[in-house]
Amino acid sequence: GGLSAQAFVRVELEDVNDNHPVFDPSTYVTSISGQTQPGTEIISVRATDRDSGTYGTVAYELIPGDLSSLFTIDSTT
């Protein structure tokens, strides 16, 4: 008949890696000459990620290739 009940429920949401990094601007173009000195900054890029925590951390890397050993990169900036 007239029975009822109450329950308290705790819901915890966890962020997932569901957003891709966004570069601003979306395309970068640069060039260097043969006279460029070692240690010269060639280009600075910027990306953000709407995820939070570790999923929102952007890391940069050079893709291995013929000339990748001639360059260095700061993986966090």
Summary of the structure (lengths in Angstrom):
residues: 77
radius of gyration: 23.3
end to end distance: 65.9
largest distance: 89.5
contacts: 83
relative contact order: 0.21
helix: 9%
strand: 5%
